[in-house]
C-alpha cells in the first residue's frame, strides 16, 4: 500500500473502534467459491457481453438526448455468447497455490472514530520491515503466473539458485505470457505460496523496492476525474484481462481523499444480480481473497471494510497493461 499522509484530524482522548469489531463489514469468502472454473468463465463472459451492451446504451441517443435507462441485467446475462479464448490460459489461477504467503505491512494502524464514523490513522509500532510494496507484490504474483512453472516432484535447489530464478521472473513483461516450454522452472515446490512460505526473504530481496510502487507508471491516472462511463469500460477491461490472461493488477484509490491507494490482483469474476463480483488477491491480507464489486446501477466499484480501509466506493483501473499504465 502506498504511503499516505493522514487526512482526518484525530482526538487523542477519543476511543477508537477497530474495523474487525464492526458488524457485517467483513466479506466472508468461501475457499472453493473463487477458484476459476469453466462455470466462472462463462459467468465472466456473460458479464462482458452485458458491459458491452451498457457501453453501447450509454452512447446511444434518443432524439438527440442521451438515454439514462439501464438495460435489464437479467436479459443481458441470458444472451448466448462465445466463451473467452481459453488458449491464452494454460493453467487456472489458484489463490491458495499461486499467491504470496507473506504480507505487505502497513505504515499506519487504521481505525474508525465511533462519533464521526470517519477513518483514523496512527503510526504503526514497531515500524514495519516490509511495507509500501502492494504494487510490487501484485505484479510479482502476476509475473509468476505468466512466466513460471513449478515442479513439486523434483529435487529442491539452493536458496541462491532460487533467488536467481525469482529475479529472472520479476524481470519479465507482466503483459505477456511465456510459452510453456520456455517457462522458468521452480523444482521442489507446488506453487508460489509454498515457495514464499519456505523462502520469504529470498523473494522479498529481489521482487522490488517501495520506490517501484511510487513510480508505477499508471499512477498519473489516479489524479484525473473518473467518469461513470469510464468505470464501466474499466470493469470490462478488468474482466477481459482476467478471462484472457488469468489475472489483472488493479489500482484502487479514492483520490483526493486518499483513504485508500492500493493494488489488488484480480483473478476471477462472476455475475451477480447487481453487477459483477471480482475475486482478488490482497497483498495486505494474503490469508483470504478480497471481493471487489462493481455496481451496474451506480457504475462504481466498491471495496468492503478491511483492517486498513473503512470500506466504500472507490475508483479502479487496470495497471501493468499498456505503455502508459
N, C-alpha and C positions, 0 to 999 in steps of 0.2 A: 504494500500500500504506500502511495507517495506521501511525503511529509506534508502536513497541513498545519497552518497556524490556527489556534483555537478561534472560533468565530462567535462564541457565546460567553458573555460575562458570567463568572462563577462566584457564588457566595460561599465563602469558606465554611460558614456555620450551617449551611443548608445540607440536610441529609439527602444523599443520592440513592437512587434505586438502580441496580444493575439490570441490564436487559434480560438476562437469563431468569429473572424473577417475574417478568411480565407475563400475564396470561395470554394465551392464544397468539403469541407473536412468532414463536418458533415454528418453522415448517418441518414437519416430520417426513422423512424421505424413506421409502421402502428400498432396501438394498437391491432387490431384484428389479424394481419397477423402472429404473432408469438405465438398465443395460440396453444398448441398442439391439433391436431385433427387427425382423422383417416387418412386423406389425408396426413398430415405432416409425420405421422409414416410410411406410405407407401413410401413416398419420402426418408425418412431416411433409410428404408430397401433397396431401390434401390441403395442408396449410399453405404451401407455396402457391397453389392454384388460387386459394382464397385471397392471399395477399395480392396476387396479380390482378384479380378482379377488383379488389378495393382500390388499388392504384388507378386502374382504368376508370372506375366510378368517380374517383375524386377529381380526375382530369376532364371528365365529360361535362358539358354544359347543356342546360335545358332552356332554349330560347334566350341564349346569351348570358345566363347566370349559372354559376357552378352549383351542382347538386350537393346537398348536405345529407342525403339519405343513405345510410349504410346498407349494403346488401345483407340479406338474411344469412347468418353464418351456417345454419343447418343445411340450406340448399347448396351453398358453396362447397361444403365438405363432402357432399354426396356426388359431386361431379367426377366421372371416370377420367383419370389422367395417368400418364406413364409414371413408373417409379423412377427415382433418381438413378444416375449411372453408377451401378454398383462396381463397375470395373475399376473405378478410381479408389475404391476402398477394399483392400485385400484382407484387412483384419479389423473386426469391430473393436471399438474403444471400450475398455472395461475399467470403470472407475477404480475398482479395488486392486487392479493389476497395473494400470498404466499411469498412475499419478504418483507424485512425490509424497513420502510419508512424513517428512518434517514440515514445519510451517513457517510462514513469513510472520515474524513477530511485529507487533505494532509499537510505535513510538509513544503512544498515549494509552491511557486507561479511559475507556468511554463509559458514560453513564447517562441517566435521564433525571432531570430536575423534576421531582414529583409535583411541584407547584405550577411550573410553566409548561411542563411536558417537552421542554427543549433538550437537545443533546448537550452533554457536558464533556469536558476533557481535563485530564490532569496527567502530568508526566509519569511514565512507567518507571517503576523502581523494582529491581535493579534495571539499569539501561539494557535494552535488548542487544544481543550479539549478532543477530541475523535479521535485518529488517529492511523496509523500503525496496523489496525485491518482488513485489507481486507480478509485475510485468515480466521480469526475468524468469520467474518460476512458471508462469502460464505459458510463455513462449518455449521454455525448455521442455515441458511436457508435450507440447505440440511437435517440437522437433524430434523427440524420441519416437512419437507415434508415426511420423512420416519417414524417418531415416534409419531406425534401428531394428534389430531382431534379437530376441532373447532365446537362449538355448539351455533350458534348465537341466538337461541330461548330460551336458558336457562338463568337464573339469573347470574349476574356477581358476582365475588368473591372479596375478599380484595386484595390489592396490595401485601401483604405479602404472600398470598396463590399463587398468580400468580408467584411471584418470586421463590417460591419453585418448582413450576411445570416447569418453564423455566430452572431452574438449573438441574432438572431431565432430560429434553430433551437434553441439551448440554453434558450430561454425556454418552449419547448413542453412539453406534458404527455407524459412518456415512456410513459404508459399508453394513449394514444390514437393513432390513425393519421389523418393528414391526407388528405383526398380528393386524388386525382391532379391534378385541375385547380386545386388550391389549394396545391400543393407550393411550397416556397421554392426558387427556381431558382439553379443554380450553373453558368453558362456557361463553356466553355473547359476543363473538366476531366471526365474519365471517371468519377471517383468520389472518395470521401473520402481514400483512400490517396494518390492523386495530388495532391489539394489540400493535404493535410498535409505531403507531401514538398516542395511548392513554397512554401507559406506557413505553416511550423510556428509561428512567433511570433504570427501573426495569430490562429490557433486557440487557442494557449495563453493569450493575453491576455484572452480573453473566455469560455473554456469554464467557468472556475470555479476558486476557490482551494482550498487544502488544507483549510480550515475546513469546506468542504462534505462532505468525507469524514468528518471528526469528527462533524459534525452530521447526518449522514444519518439520517432518521427511523426506519429499521429497525434501528439499532444496538442498541436495547434488547433485541431478541430474542436476541442473541448470549449474554447472561448467564444466560438461563433454561435449564433442563435440556432436552435433546433426547432424546425417546423414540424408539425404533427405529420405532414405528408412525408417528410424526410425520415421520420422514425418508422413509418410503415415500410418504407424502402429498406431501412436498416434491418428491420425484423426479417424481411425477405432475404436480404444478403446473408444474414447470420444463418438462417435455416438452410439456405442453398449451400453455404460453405460446409455446414455440418453434414448435409446429405452427400456432398461430393468428396470432401477430404476427411471427414470423420470428426473434425474439431474446428473451432474458431475462437481466437482470442478476442474478448470483448472488453472495451474500456467503458466503465460505468462511472458517472460523475453527476454532480448537481451544481456545477459552476453557475454563478459566482459564490454560492454559499459554501461549497467545498466541505460539506459534512461527510461526503464520500468522494474519493478519487482513487479508483481501484481497478484491477484487472482480474477477469474471470476467464475460464476456458470452457466454452460451450461444447458439449459432446453429444447431446441428443435433444430431440424436440417432440412434442406431442400436442395434438389439437385438444382444446378444451372448449366448453360451451361459450366462453367469453373471449377466446383468442388462442394463445399458444403458451405452453409451459416449456421452458428451456432448462434442461439439467446442466449444471456447471460444476467444475472443479474450482474450489475457492482456495487459493494459496494460504490464506489466513486461517483456514479451518479445514484441514485435509481429512478429517475423520468421517465426514459425511457430505454428500452432494448438496449444493445450494440451488434453489429454484428461482430463476429469473423469469418473470411472466410479462407477457405483452397483451394489453387490452385492446381489442378491436373497437370497443366503444369509445375509449379515450385516446386511442392511438398513442399510448405511452407504455414505457417499461416500468416495472415495479420490482423492488427488492424487499424481502421480509426483514424483520429485525434480526440483527446478529449481535455478537459481542462487541462489534466495533461500529455498528450503524443502527440508528434508531428505526430505520425502515421507512419506505415511502417511494414516491415517484422518482425516477432517475432518467437521465439521458444515456443512451447506449449506442455504441458503434463499433464495428469490427476494426481491428488493427493487425499489423503484420500481414496485410493482404494486398497491398499495392505500393507503388513507388512513393506516394505521398502519405501513406499510413503504415 
